[in-house]
Amino acid sequence: MRTWLSKWRKTDSARSILASILSILIGMAVGCVIVLIVAATSKDLSIASAWEGIRLIFGGLFSTGRTAAGTLTFGFNPTNLGNMLFRATPLIMTGLSVAVAFKTGLFNIGAPGQYLMGTMATLMLALGIPSESIPAGLIWIIAFVGGCFAGALWGAIPGLLKAFLNINEVLACIMTNWLAANLVTWAFDASNFKNMVENTKSGYIYKTTFNGVATPKMGLDKIFPNSQVNMGIIIAILFAVAMFILMNKTTLGYQLKACGANRHAARYAGIQDKRNIVLSMAIAGALAAAGASLYYLSGNTEFYWSTYQSLPDTGFNGIPVALLAANNPIGVIFTGCFMSMLDISGLQLTNLTAYNEYITDVIIAVIVYLSAFSLVIKALISGRKKKTPVAPDSKQTNLPPVDSGPAVEPEKGGDKA
């Protein structure tokens, strides 16, 4: 057993997992320190309240509220678990979007814009197609595919600029993000999809349930009662598995990674580098847009259409999800759920204590920074030591005997060895 563990510890995948775990633990510790500092500097808070905040940071997902005496209680909370899975669905998809682009040597910071374009296409199709003449299930499929297609087109724009004009994809993605924010705002402002039934929500778009379109629960509502979870989490997991197979078991995945490793060497080997760069960003855009489609087709949530002043956090949160998973599609499932768990813990902090949910944002920020230094953490975990110079004598004695073949008589007049 020890031999297997020692061998596994030396593998790159093991160091990646351990580096992610270490980043998480340090981030959680920083959150606990912040809670202690707030408690120590506030006259209204005590050490007992700090202990409650620390417990919610680590176990907010399993918090069941307070008793009549005001004591925090913990246990199995199916509602929190279901909501965590629901919130994790778009995070998994945007994490996959960033991870797939990373694998091909591209930094897809345009996931927020792709997410918005997917939102617009999905909601317009889901609400614009009359459910009286077309079945709601078919409308759901059309809206989902249409949202993915819109995200793919929007993601292909930075890919085209990178492939044919060699414009840095980060700059192109930032440009397309704000273009998407304004385009979505103008499109919904001129549409009839604004919520006019509930006057207090005129800044929002109708839920898809107004047209009878919603993601099926698939029995998950019975396992996690009173939660928002639906089949979307299952679809997200299937996408993650599909991306893992695509990137590791197919010729296309090999070509995409080859272009990311060395574009010029890939071209020399006969791989179409320009096509693969555009295709990689299109796939990344489709994945980010799929996250938006799954989130809003649930029928649980409303979209605030005035987005020109801000970009969706879900798009940016895909970056730490991918970094923490070391760009592994299967790992993205777990890191997406972890980030969603922190979100639930932040809500519990706000609802059950005097602390603010932004403490969990600090934890996420610390984890992101540590994930960016993953190579340094991997080196520390592997315990690499400096190579000590070897003395000439010992170096000579440690050399294995070399068979130089049969001795050859030197020619006359030549130098003798």
C-alpha positions as CSV (number, residue, x, y, z in Angstrom):
1,M,0.0,0.0,0.0
2,R,2.8,2.4,0.9
3,T,4.6,1.6,-2.3
4,W,1.5,2.4,-4.4
5,L,1.0,5.7,-2.5
6,S,4.6,6.7,-3.0
7,K,4.3,6.0,-6.7
8,W,1.0,7.8,-7.0
9,R,2.4,10.8,-5.1
10,K,5.1,11.2,-7.8
11,T,2.6,11.4,-10.6
12,D,1.6,14.8,-12.1
13,S,-2.1,14.1,-11.5
14,A,-1.5,13.5,-7.8
15,R,0.5,16.7,-7.4
16,S,-2.3,18.6,-9.2
17,I,-4.9,17.1,-6.8
18,L,-2.8,17.8,-3.7
19,A,-2.1,21.3,-4.9
20,S,-5.8,22.0,-5.3
21,I,-6.6,20.6,-1.9
22,L,-3.8,22.7,-0.3
23,S,-5.2,25.8,-2.1
24,I,-8.7,25.1,-0.7
25,L,-7.5,24.5,2.8
26,I,-5.4,27.7,2.8
27,G,-8.3,29.7,1.4
28,M,-10.7,28.3,4.0
29,A,-8.1,29.2,6.7
30,V,-7.9,32.7,5.5
31,G,-11.7,33.0,5.7
32,C,-11.6,31.8,9.3
33,V,-8.9,34.4,10.1
34,I,-11.1,37.1,8.6
35,V,-14.0,36.0,10.8
36,L,-11.8,36.1,13.9
37,I,-10.5,39.6,13.0
38,V,-14.1,40.9,12.4
39,A,-15.2,39.4,15.7
40,A,-12.2,40.9,17.6
41,T,-12.6,44.4,16.2
42,S,-16.4,44.6,16.5
43,K,-18.1,45.6,19.8
44,D,-21.3,43.7,18.8
45,L,-19.6,40.4,18.1
46,S,-18.0,37.8,20.3
47,I,-15.7,34.9,20.1
48,A,-18.8,32.6,20.2
49,S,-20.2,34.3,17.1
50,A,-16.8,33.8,15.5
51,W,-17.0,30.1,16.2
52,E,-20.4,30.0,14.6
53,G,-19.1,31.8,11.5
54,I,-16.2,29.4,11.2
55,R,-18.5,26.4,11.5
56,L,-20.7,27.8,8.7
57,I,-17.8,28.4,6.4
58,F,-16.9,24.7,6.6
59,G,-20.3,23.2,7.1
60,G,-22.8,25.8,5.8
61,L,-24.2,23.2,3.3
62,F,-25.3,21.1,6.2
63,S,-26.8,23.9,8.4
64,T,-30.4,23.3,9.3
65,G,-31.0,26.7,11.0
66,R,-31.3,27.6,14.7
67,T,-33.3,26.2,17.5
68,A,-35.7,28.2,19.6
69,A,-32.8,28.8,22.0
70,G,-30.8,30.3,19.1
71,T,-28.3,27.4,18.8
72,L,-27.0,26.5,15.4
73,T,-28.0,23.1,14.2
74,F,-26.4,20.9,11.6
75,G,-27.5,17.7,9.7
76,F,-28.6,16.4,6.4
77,N,-30.2,19.3,4.5
78,P,-31.6,18.1,1.2
79,T,-32.8,21.6,0.2
80,N,-29.3,23.1,0.5
81,L,-27.8,20.1,-1.3
82,G,-30.3,20.4,-4.2
83,N,-29.8,24.2,-4.5
84,M,-26.0,23.6,-4.5
85,L,-26.4,21.2,-7.4
86,F,-28.6,23.7,-9.2
87,R,-26.1,26.5,-8.7
88,A,-23.2,24.2,-9.7
89,T,-24.7,23.5,-13.1
90,P,-23.7,26.8,-14.9
91,L,-20.4,26.8,-13.0
92,I,-19.5,23.4,-14.4
93,M,-20.3,24.5,-17.9
94,T,-18.4,27.8,-17.8
95,G,-15.5,25.9,-16.1
96,L,-15.5,23.4,-18.9
97,S,-15.5,26.3,-21.4
98,V,-12.4,27.8,-19.8
99,A,-10.7,24.4,-19.3
100,V,-11.1,23.2,-22.9
101,A,-9.7,26.5,-24.2
102,F,-6.8,26.2,-21.8
103,K,-6.0,22.7,-23.1
104,T,-5.6,24.2,-26.5
105,G,-3.4,27.0,-25.3
106,L,-6.1,29.7,-25.3
107,F,-7.3,31.8,-22.4
108,N,-11.1,32.1,-22.8
109,I,-11.9,35.2,-20.7
110,G,-14.9,35.7,-23.0
111,A,-17.2,33.2,-21.2
112,P,-19.3,36.0,-19.7
113,G,-20.1,37.4,-23.2
114,Q,-20.8,33.9,-24.5
115,Y,-23.0,33.2,-21.5
116,L,-25.0,36.4,-22.3
117,M,-25.5,35.5,-25.9
118,G,-26.6,32.0,-24.9
119,T,-29.1,33.6,-22.5
120,M,-30.5,35.9,-25.1
121,A,-31.0,33.2,-27.7
122,T,-32.4,30.7,-25.3
123,L,-35.0,33.0,-23.7
124,M,-36.1,34.5,-27.0
125,L,-36.6,31.0,-28.5
126,A,-38.2,29.6,-25.3
127,L,-40.6,32.5,-24.9
128,G,-41.1,33.3,-28.6
129,I,-42.2,29.9,-30.0
130,P,-45.9,29.4,-29.2
131,S,-46.4,26.3,-27.0
132,E,-50.0,26.0,-28.2
133,S,-48.8,24.7,-31.6
134,I,-45.4,23.1,-30.7
135,P,-44.8,20.8,-27.7
136,A,-43.0,22.4,-24.8
137,G,-40.4,19.6,-24.8
138,L,-39.5,20.4,-28.4
139,I,-39.3,24.1,-27.6
140,W,-36.9,23.2,-24.8
141,I,-34.6,21.4,-27.2
142,I,-34.8,24.1,-29.8
143,A,-34.0,26.8,-27.2
144,F,-31.1,24.8,-25.7
145,V,-29.5,24.1,-29.1
146,G,-30.1,27.7,-30.3
147,G,-28.4,29.0,-27.1
148,C,-25.4,26.7,-27.7
149,F,-25.2,27.8,-31.3
150,A,-25.3,31.5,-30.4
151,G,-22.5,31.0,-27.9
152,A,-20.4,29.0,-30.4
153,L,-20.7,31.8,-33.0
154,W,-19.8,34.5,-30.4
155,G,-16.8,32.4,-29.2
156,A,-15.6,31.9,-32.8
157,I,-15.0,35.6,-33.2
158,P,-11.9,35.8,-30.9
159,G,-10.8,32.5,-32.5
160,L,-11.0,34.0,-36.0
161,L,-9.1,37.1,-34.8
162,K,-6.4,34.9,-33.2
163,A,-6.1,32.4,-36.1
164,F,-6.0,34.8,-39.0
165,L,-4.8,38.2,-37.6
166,N,-2.8,36.9,-34.5
167,I,-4.7,39.2,-32.2
168,N,-4.4,38.1,-28.6
169,E,-7.5,36.2,-27.6
170,V,-7.7,37.9,-24.2
171,L,-8.1,41.4,-25.8
172,A,-10.6,40.0,-28.3
173,C,-12.6,38.3,-25.6
174,I,-12.8,41.5,-23.5
175,M,-14.1,43.4,-26.5
176,T,-16.7,40.7,-27.3
177,N,-17.8,40.6,-23.6
178,W,-18.9,44.3,-23.6
179,L,-20.3,44.0,-27.1
180,A,-22.5,41.2,-25.9
181,A,-23.6,43.1,-22.8
182,N,-24.8,46.0,-24.8
183,L,-26.3,43.9,-27.6
184,V,-28.3,41.8,-25.1
185,T,-29.5,44.9,-23.3
186,W,-30.7,46.6,-26.5
187,A,-32.3,43.4,-27.9
188,F,-34.4,42.8,-24.8
189,D,-35.2,46.5,-24.4
190,A,-36.8,46.4,-27.9
191,S,-38.5,43.1,-27.3
192,N,-41.8,42.0,-25.8
193,F,-40.2,39.6,-23.4
194,K,-40.0,42.1,-20.5
195,N,-42.1,41.1,-17.5
196,M,-45.1,43.3,-17.7
197,V,-47.5,41.1,-15.6
198,E,-45.7,41.7,-12.3
199,N,-45.1,45.5,-12.3
200,T,-42.4,45.3,-9.6
201,K,-40.3,43.1,-11.9
202,S,-40.4,45.2,-15.1
203,G,-36.7,45.0,-15.4
204,Y,-36.8,41.3,-15.7
205,I,-37.5,38.9,-18.5
206,Y,-40.4,36.4,-18.2
207,K,-39.5,33.0,-16.8
208,T,-39.7,30.2,-19.4
209,T,-42.6,28.7,-17.4
210,F,-44.8,31.5,-18.7
211,N,-44.7,29.6,-22.0
212,G,-44.9,26.2,-20.3
213,V,-41.2,25.4,-20.9
214,A,-39.1,24.1,-18.0
215,T,-36.3,21.5,-17.5
216,P,-37.8,18.2,-16.2
217,K,-37.0,17.3,-12.6
218,M,-36.3,13.6,-13.3
219,G,-37.3,12.7,-9.7
220,L,-34.6,14.9,-8.2
221,D,-37.2,17.0,-6.5
222,K,-38.2,14.0,-4.5
223,I,-34.6,13.3,-3.4
224,F,-34.0,17.0,-2.7
225,P,-37.4,18.5,-1.7
226,N,-38.0,22.2,-1.8
227,S,-34.9,22.8,-3.9
228,Q,-34.4,24.1,-7.4
229,V,-32.4,21.1,-8.7
230,N,-33.4,19.6,-12.0
231,M,-32.0,17.5,-14.9
232,G,-29.6,20.2,-15.7
233,I,-27.0,18.9,-13.4
234,I,-27.1,15.5,-15.1
235,I,-26.7,17.2,-18.5
236,A,-23.7,19.1,-17.2
237,I,-22.0,16.0,-15.9
238,L,-22.6,14.3,-19.3
239,F,-21.0,17.3,-21.0
240,A,-18.0,17.0,-18.7
241,V,-17.6,13.3,-19.5
242,A,-18.0,14.0,-23.2
243,M,-15.3,16.7,-23.1
244,F,-12.9,14.3,-21.2
245,I,-13.4,11.7,-24.0
246,L,-13.0,14.3,-26.7
247,M,-9.8,15.8,-25.4
248,N,-8.1,12.5,-24.4
249,K,-9.5,9.7,-26.6
250,T,-10.1,11.3,-30.0
251,T,-8.0,12.5,-32.9
252,L,-9.6,15.9,-32.8
253,G,-8.7,16.3,-29.1
254,Y,-5.1,15.4,-29.9
255,Q,-5.0,17.9,-32.7
256,L,-6.5,20.6,-30.4
257,K,-3.9,20.0,-27.7
258,A,-1.1,19.8,-30.2
259,C,-2.0,23.3,-31.5
260,G,-2.0,24.5,-27.9
261,A,1.4,23.0,-27.2
262,N,3.1,24.4,-30.3
263,R,1.0,25.9,-33.1
264,H,3.9,26.0,-35.6
265,A,5.0,22.4,-34.8
266,A,1.4,21.2,-35.3
267,R,1.2,23.0,-38.6
268,Y,4.5,21.4,-39.7
269,A,3.0,18.0,-38.8
270,G,0.1,18.6,-41.1
271,I,-2.5,19.8,-38.5
272,Q,-4.7,22.7,-39.6
273,D,-3.8,25.1,-36.8
274,K,-6.1,27.9,-37.8
275,R,-9.2,25.7,-38.1
276,N,-8.5,24.1,-34.7
277,I,-8.0,27.5,-33.0
278,V,-11.4,28.7,-34.3
279,L,-13.0,25.3,-33.5
280,S,-11.6,25.4,-29.9
281,M,-13.0,28.8,-29.2
282,A,-16.4,27.8,-30.8
283,I,-16.6,24.8,-28.5
284,A,-15.7,26.9,-25.5
285,G,-18.4,29.4,-26.4
286,A,-21.0,26.7,-26.9
287,L,-20.2,25.3,-23.4
288,A,-20.5,28.6,-21.7
289,A,-23.8,29.3,-23.5
290,A,-25.0,25.8,-22.5
291,G,-24.6,26.8,-18.9
292,A,-26.8,29.8,-19.4
293,S,-29.4,27.7,-21.2
294,L,-29.5,25.2,-18.5
295,Y,-29.8,27.9,-15.8
296,Y,-32.7,29.8,-17.4
297,L,-34.5,26.9,-19.0
298,S,-35.0,25.6,-15.5
299,G,-38.0,28.0,-15.1
300,N,-36.8,28.8,-11.6
301,T,-34.9,32.0,-12.3
302,E,-35.4,35.4,-13.9
303,F,-33.0,37.3,-16.1
304,Y,-32.3,40.9,-15.4
305,W,-32.1,42.4,-18.9
306,S,-30.1,45.7,-18.1
307,T,-26.7,44.1,-18.4
308,Y,-24.8,46.8,-20.1
309,Q,-23.1,48.0,-16.9
310,S,-22.0,44.6,-15.6
311,L,-21.1,41.1,-16.8
312,P,-22.4,37.8,-15.2
313,D,-20.3,36.5,-12.4
314,T,-20.9,33.0,-13.5
315,G,-18.8,33.5,-16.6
316,F,-15.8,34.8,-14.6
317,N,-16.3,32.1,-11.9
318,G,-15.6,29.5,-14.6
319,I,-11.9,30.6,-14.4
320,P,-11.3,29.5,-10.8
321,V,-13.3,26.4,-11.4
322,A,-11.1,25.4,-14.3
323,L,-7.8,26.4,-12.5
324,L,-8.7,24.5,-9.3
325,A,-9.5,21.4,-11.4
326,A,-6.2,21.8,-13.3
327,N,-8.2,22.0,-16.5
328,N,-9.4,18.4,-16.1
329,P,-13.0,18.1,-17.4
330,I,-13.9,15.5,-14.7
331,G,-12.3,17.6,-12.0
332,V,-14.4,20.5,-13.1
333,I,-17.5,18.7,-11.8
334,F,-16.1,18.6,-8.3
335,T,-14.7,22.1,-8.3
336,G,-17.9,23.5,-9.6
337,C,-19.8,21.8,-6.8
338,F,-17.3,23.2,-4.3
339,M,-17.6,26.8,-5.5
340,S,-21.4,26.4,-5.4
341,M,-21.0,25.0,-1.8
342,L,-19.1,28.2,-0.8
343,D,-22.0,30.2,-2.3
344,I,-24.5,28.4,-0.1
345,S,-22.2,28.9,2.9
346,G,-22.1,32.6,2.2
347,L,-25.9,32.8,2.1
348,Q,-26.0,30.9,5.4
349,L,-23.5,33.3,6.9
350,T,-25.7,36.3,6.0
351,N,-29.0,34.6,7.1
352,L,-27.8,33.1,10.3
353,T,-25.0,35.3,11.6
354,A,-24.0,38.9,11.6
355,Y,-21.2,38.2,9.1
356,N,-21.4,39.0,5.4
357,E,-21.4,36.5,2.5
358,Y,-18.6,38.4,0.9
359,I,-16.2,36.5,3.2
360,T,-16.7,33.5,0.9
361,D,-15.8,35.8,-2.0
362,V,-12.5,36.4,-0.3
363,I,-12.0,32.7,0.1
364,I,-12.6,32.1,-3.6
365,A,-10.2,35.0,-4.4
366,V,-7.4,33.4,-2.3
367,I,-8.0,30.0,-3.9
368,V,-7.8,31.6,-7.3
369,Y,-4.4,33.2,-6.6
370,L,-3.1,30.0,-5.1
371,S,-4.3,28.0,-8.1
372,A,-2.4,30.4,-10.4
373,F,0.8,29.5,-8.5
374,S,0.0,25.8,-8.9
375,L,3.5,25.0,-10.4
376,V,5.2,26.4,-7.2
377,I,2.8,24.4,-5.0
378,K,3.5,21.3,-7.0
379,A,7.2,21.8,-6.6
380,L,6.8,22.1,-2.9
381,I,4.7,19.0,-2.7
382,S,7.1,16.9,-4.7
383,G,9.9,17.9,-2.3
384,R,12.5,18.5,-4.9
385,K,16.0,18.9,-3.6
386,K,18.9,20.7,-5.1
387,K,21.3,18.5,-6.9
388,T,24.7,18.2,-5.1
389,P,27.8,18.3,-7.3
390,V,29.6,15.0,-7.6
391,A,33.3,14.8,-6.9
392,P,35.4,13.8,-10.0
393,D,36.9,10.7,-8.3
394,S,33.5,9.3,-7.1
395,K,32.0,10.2,-10.4
396,Q,34.6,8.2,-12.2
397,T,34.2,5.2,-9.9
398,N,30.4,5.2,-10.2
399,L,30.5,5.0,-13.9
400,P,29.5,1.5,-15.2
401,P,32.2,-0.3,-17.2
402,V,32.0,0.4,-20.9
403,D,32.7,-2.3,-23.5
404,S,34.8,-0.6,-26.1
405,G,35.1,-3.6,-28.3
406,P,38.2,-5.5,-29.4
407,A,41.5,-3.7,-29.0
408,V,42.9,-2.4,-32.3
409,E,46.6,-2.1,-33.0
410,P,47.5,1.5,-33.8
411,E,49.0,2.2,-37.2
412,K,52.6,3.0,-37.4
413,G,53.4,6.6,-37.3
414,G,50.1,7.4,-35.5
415,D,49.6,8.8,-32.0
416,K,49.4,6.1,-29.4
417,A,46.6,6.3,-26.8
